[in-house]
Amino acid sequence: MNTIVDFNQLSDVKYEQIDTRFDTEFGVMWSFMRPEPRPCFNKICLNELLHYHQNVQNSNGEIYLKGKTHKLNYSVLASGMEGVYNLGGDLSVFRDLILAQDRDHLFEYAKLCIENIWILYNMQAPVTTISLVKGQAMGGGLEGALSTHIMVAEKSALMGLPEVMFNLFPGMGALSFLSRKIGMQAAEKMVRSGKIYTGEELYRMGVVDVLAEDGQGEYALNQWVRKNHRALNSFQAINRAKQRVNPLTIEELYDITNIWVDAALRLDERNLKVMERLVRAQNSKADSVTVKHMNVKQTA
């Protein structure tokens, strides 16, 4: 593919936690998440992703580059961090807001998550949204990946919904998206179990749409685009029809998020201690990613 690297054609804003590139051959816009200090959905990352995808939607499937108009056909959400797609919600913020019983700010955060997944699911431009999962996608990280029209994952990618570990549930779309892909019984089993699945397991279950060999995620995604591009109009129309047959509304997502907020505010000290241990795990993963990134830069 003809590729333009590290160039954001859709906005004058310089993003702190997203890198972008555009592949001109099939009109693939890539966004790579780099949230700091932990590889989770902090508010800066969420606001930047929302702004970015709003610009994709407002493009109406066109991009102007170097004096020429190109078709923007696909928007890919991926990670710029080795070994991690996204670890989900900012548990450190959750814990502080729960301790303060600050419902307004907890719902404000949850609402921002819903706005992000809704625009990926309900993209109004003729643009197909795709997630590429390499490494770990936990909780809200998996929910974000589920919200796209196509989910690509490498075989050994690790994905799960661990919220039951601290007596909560994933409230930003998991049940809504999973029930429409694999049925409510299987979706509820996933949510209740807290089990961590490989990409290969979720492909066999019907959660993952395209399975890639380890280290070949981008290649598999590009091959899917190349294979299906001629039928893109048909694919997008069928996807719209599927959404009409089994509709999801933003009101459903908001209602479930309200249930999540109320449940979160009922967590006790023991539950919050488990959440705190997971925050330490997120920090440990962040340190590991930082060390790997530094080593790559030193050897480059």
C-alpha positions as CSV (number, residue, x, y, z in Angstrom):
1,M,0.0,0.0,0.0
2,N,1.1,3.6,-0.6
3,T,1.5,4.9,2.9
4,I,1.9,8.4,4.5
5,V,3.2,8.0,8.0
6,D,2.6,10.2,11.1
7,F,0.5,12.7,9.3
8,N,-3.0,13.8,10.5
9,Q,-5.0,15.1,7.6
10,L,-8.3,15.4,9.5
11,S,-7.4,18.0,12.1
12,D,-5.2,20.9,12.9
13,V,-5.0,19.6,16.5
14,K,-1.8,17.9,17.5
15,Y,-2.8,14.8,19.5
16,E,-0.9,13.8,22.6
17,Q,-2.0,10.2,22.8
18,I,-2.9,9.2,19.3
19,D,-0.6,8.7,16.2
20,T,-2.2,8.6,12.8
21,R,-1.4,7.5,9.2
22,F,-3.2,7.2,5.9
23,D,-2.8,4.4,3.4
24,T,-3.9,5.8,0.1
25,E,-4.4,2.6,-2.0
26,F,-7.6,1.6,-0.4
27,G,-8.3,4.6,1.7
28,V,-7.4,3.3,5.2
29,M,-7.0,5.8,8.0
30,W,-5.1,4.3,11.0
31,S,-5.1,5.6,14.6
32,F,-2.7,4.2,17.1
33,M,-3.5,4.7,20.8
34,R,-0.6,5.7,23.1
35,P,-2.3,6.6,26.5
36,E,-0.1,7.7,29.4
37,P,0.8,7.1,32.1
38,R,-1.1,3.8,32.0
39,P,-2.3,2.0,28.9
40,C,-6.0,2.6,29.7
41,F,-8.7,4.9,28.6
42,N,-7.9,8.1,30.4
43,K,-9.9,11.3,29.7
44,I,-7.2,12.8,27.4
45,C,-7.2,9.7,25.3
46,L,-11.0,9.4,25.2
47,N,-11.4,13.1,24.3
48,E,-8.8,12.8,21.5
49,L,-10.3,9.7,20.1
50,L,-13.8,11.2,20.1
51,H,-12.5,14.4,18.4
52,Y,-10.6,12.2,15.8
53,H,-13.5,10.0,15.0
54,Q,-15.9,13.0,14.7
55,N,-13.5,14.3,12.1
56,V,-13.6,11.0,10.3
57,Q,-17.4,11.1,10.4
58,N,-17.5,14.7,9.2
59,S,-15.2,13.8,6.2
60,N,-18.1,12.1,4.5
61,G,-15.6,9.5,3.2
62,E,-13.2,12.0,1.5
63,I,-9.8,13.3,2.4
64,Y,-7.9,16.1,0.7
65,L,-4.2,15.4,0.5
66,K,-1.5,17.2,-1.5
67,G,-3.9,18.8,-3.9
68,K,-5.9,15.6,-4.5
69,T,-9.1,14.2,-3.1
70,H,-8.8,10.6,-1.8
71,K,-11.5,8.2,-0.6
72,L,-11.5,7.5,3.1
73,N,-13.1,4.0,3.2
74,Y,-11.8,2.4,6.5
75,S,-10.9,3.8,9.9
76,V,-8.7,1.4,12.0
77,L,-8.3,1.7,15.8
78,A,-5.1,0.0,16.9
79,S,-2.5,0.3,19.6
80,G,0.9,2.0,19.4
81,M,2.1,0.0,22.4
82,E,3.8,-3.4,22.2
83,G,1.8,-6.1,24.0
84,V,-1.2,-4.0,24.9
85,Y,-4.2,-3.0,22.9
86,N,-5.9,-1.2,25.9
87,L,-6.5,-2.2,29.5
88,G,-9.8,-0.5,29.8
89,G,-11.2,2.0,32.3
90,D,-9.0,4.3,34.3
91,L,-9.4,2.3,37.6
92,S,-7.4,4.8,39.6
93,V,-9.9,7.5,38.7
94,F,-12.8,5.1,39.4
95,R,-11.5,4.3,42.8
96,D,-11.1,8.0,43.8
97,L,-14.6,8.9,42.5
98,I,-16.2,6.0,44.3
99,L,-14.5,6.8,47.5
100,A,-15.8,10.4,47.1
101,Q,-19.2,9.1,46.1
102,D,-19.0,11.6,43.2
103,R,-21.7,10.3,40.9
104,D,-21.6,13.3,38.5
105,H,-18.0,12.9,37.5
106,L,-18.2,9.1,37.4
107,F,-21.1,9.4,35.0
108,E,-19.3,12.1,33.0
109,Y,-16.4,9.7,32.4
110,A,-18.8,6.8,31.5
111,K,-20.7,9.1,29.1
112,L,-17.5,9.9,27.3
113,C,-16.8,6.2,26.9
114,I,-20.3,5.7,25.4
115,E,-19.8,8.6,23.0
116,N,-16.6,7.0,21.7
117,I,-18.1,3.5,21.2
118,W,-21.3,4.9,19.7
119,I,-19.5,6.8,16.9
120,L,-17.5,3.7,16.0
121,Y,-20.6,1.6,15.9
122,N,-22.9,4.2,14.3
123,M,-20.4,5.9,11.9
124,Q,-22.6,8.1,9.6
125,A,-20.0,8.5,6.9
126,P,-19.5,5.7,4.4
127,V,-16.5,4.5,6.4
128,T,-16.1,1.0,7.8
129,T,-14.6,0.9,11.3
130,I,-12.1,-1.8,12.2
131,S,-10.3,-2.7,15.4
132,L,-6.9,-4.5,15.4
133,V,-6.2,-6.2,18.7
134,K,-2.6,-7.3,19.5
135,G,-1.7,-8.1,23.1
136,Q,-4.1,-7.4,25.9
137,A,-7.6,-5.9,25.6
138,M,-9.3,-5.9,29.0
139,G,-12.6,-4.5,30.2
140,G,-13.3,-1.3,28.4
141,G,-10.5,-2.0,26.0
142,L,-12.4,-5.1,24.7
143,E,-15.7,-3.1,24.7
144,G,-14.0,-0.5,22.4
145,A,-12.8,-3.2,20.0
146,L,-16.3,-4.8,20.0
147,S,-17.9,-1.5,18.9
148,T,-16.3,-1.5,15.5
149,H,-17.8,-3.0,12.4
150,I,-15.0,-5.5,12.0
151,M,-12.7,-6.9,14.8
152,V,-9.3,-8.3,13.8
153,A,-7.2,-10.1,16.5
154,E,-4.0,-12.1,16.6
155,K,-4.2,-15.6,17.8
156,S,-2.5,-15.1,21.1
157,A,-4.1,-11.8,21.9
158,L,-5.6,-11.9,25.4
159,M,-9.1,-10.4,25.9
160,G,-11.5,-10.5,28.8
161,L,-14.0,-8.7,31.0
162,P,-12.5,-8.9,34.6
163,E,-14.9,-6.4,36.3
164,V,-16.5,-9.2,38.3
165,M,-13.2,-9.5,40.2
166,F,-14.1,-6.4,42.0
167,N,-17.9,-7.1,42.1
168,L,-18.9,-4.9,39.2
169,F,-19.7,-5.5,35.5
170,P,-18.6,-4.0,32.2
171,G,-21.0,-1.2,31.7
172,M,-19.9,0.4,28.4
173,G,-21.3,-1.8,25.8
174,A,-20.1,-5.4,26.5
175,L,-23.6,-7.0,26.9
176,S,-25.1,-4.9,24.1
177,F,-22.4,-5.8,21.5
178,L,-21.8,-9.4,22.6
179,S,-25.5,-10.3,22.8
180,R,-25.9,-9.2,19.2
181,K,-22.9,-11.2,18.0
182,I,-23.1,-14.4,20.0
183,G,-26.5,-14.3,21.8
184,M,-27.4,-13.2,25.3
185,Q,-26.7,-16.5,27.0
186,A,-23.1,-16.7,25.8
187,A,-22.6,-12.9,26.4
188,E,-23.8,-13.2,30.0
189,K,-21.5,-16.2,30.5
190,M,-18.5,-14.2,29.3
191,V,-19.4,-11.2,31.6
192,R,-20.1,-13.4,34.7
193,S,-17.0,-15.5,34.3
194,G,-14.3,-12.9,34.1
195,K,-12.4,-15.4,32.0
196,I,-9.5,-14.3,29.9
197,Y,-9.8,-15.6,26.3
198,T,-7.3,-15.8,23.5
199,G,-8.0,-14.3,20.1
200,E,-8.3,-17.8,18.7
201,E,-10.9,-18.8,21.3
202,L,-13.0,-15.7,20.6
203,Y,-12.8,-16.3,16.8
204,R,-14.2,-19.8,17.3
205,M,-17.0,-18.2,19.4
206,G,-17.8,-15.7,16.7
207,V,-16.7,-12.6,18.7
208,V,-13.6,-12.0,16.5
209,D,-14.3,-11.5,12.8
210,V,-10.8,-12.0,11.4
211,L,-8.1,-14.1,13.0
212,A,-4.4,-13.3,12.3
213,E,-1.2,-15.2,13.0
214,D,0.9,-13.7,15.8
215,G,2.8,-10.7,14.6
216,Q,0.7,-10.6,11.4
217,G,-2.2,-8.4,12.5
218,E,-1.6,-5.6,10.1
219,Y,-1.0,-8.0,7.3
220,A,-4.2,-9.9,7.9
221,L,-6.2,-6.6,8.2
222,N,-4.7,-5.3,4.9
223,Q,-5.5,-8.7,3.2
224,W,-9.1,-8.5,4.4
225,V,-9.4,-5.0,3.0
226,R,-7.8,-6.1,-0.3
227,K,-10.1,-9.1,-0.6
228,N,-13.4,-7.3,0.3
229,H,-12.8,-3.8,-1.1
230,R,-14.6,-4.4,-4.4
231,A,-17.8,-5.3,-2.4
232,L,-17.4,-2.5,0.1
233,N,-20.7,-0.8,-0.9
234,S,-22.5,-4.1,-0.4
235,F,-20.7,-4.8,2.9
236,Q,-21.6,-1.4,4.3
237,A,-25.2,-1.7,3.2
238,I,-25.6,-5.2,4.7
239,N,-24.0,-3.9,8.0
240,R,-26.6,-1.1,8.1
241,A,-29.3,-3.6,7.5
242,K,-28.0,-5.8,10.3
243,Q,-28.1,-2.8,12.6
244,R,-31.7,-2.2,11.6
245,V,-32.8,-5.8,12.1
246,N,-31.3,-5.9,15.6
247,P,-31.1,-2.2,16.5
248,L,-28.9,-0.8,19.2
249,T,-29.7,2.7,20.5
250,I,-27.5,5.2,22.3
251,E,-30.3,5.3,24.9
252,E,-29.7,1.6,25.7
253,L,-26.0,2.3,26.2
254,Y,-26.7,5.3,28.5
255,D,-29.3,3.3,30.5
256,I,-26.8,0.5,31.1
257,T,-24.1,3.0,32.0
258,N,-26.4,4.5,34.6
259,I,-26.8,1.0,36.1
260,W,-23.1,0.7,36.1
261,V,-22.5,4.0,37.9
262,D,-25.0,3.1,40.6
263,A,-23.4,-0.3,41.1
264,A,-20.0,1.2,41.2
265,L,-21.0,3.6,44.0
266,R,-22.1,0.6,46.1
267,L,-18.6,-1.1,46.0
268,D,-17.2,-1.6,49.5
269,E,-13.7,-1.4,50.8
270,R,-12.8,-5.0,50.0
271,N,-13.9,-4.5,46.3
272,L,-11.9,-1.3,46.1
273,K,-8.8,-3.1,47.4
274,V,-9.1,-5.5,44.5
275,M,-9.5,-2.6,42.2
276,E,-6.3,-1.1,43.7
277,R,-4.4,-4.3,42.9
278,L,-5.5,-4.0,39.3
279,V,-4.3,-0.4,39.2
280,R,-0.9,-1.7,40.3
281,A,-1.1,-4.3,37.5
282,Q,-1.9,-1.5,35.0
283,N,1.1,0.5,36.3
284,S,3.3,-2.5,36.0
285,K,2.2,-3.1,32.4
286,A,2.8,0.6,31.7
287,D,6.4,0.3,33.1
288,S,7.0,-2.8,30.9
289,V,5.8,-1.1,27.8
290,T,7.9,2.0,28.5
291,V,11.1,-0.1,29.0
292,K,10.4,-1.9,25.7
293,H,9.8,1.4,23.9
294,M,13.1,2.8,25.3
295,N,15.0,-0.3,24.3
296,V,13.6,-0.1,20.8
297,K,14.7,3.6,20.5
298,Q,18.2,2.8,21.8
299,T,18.7,0.1,19.2
300,A,17.2,2.0,16.3
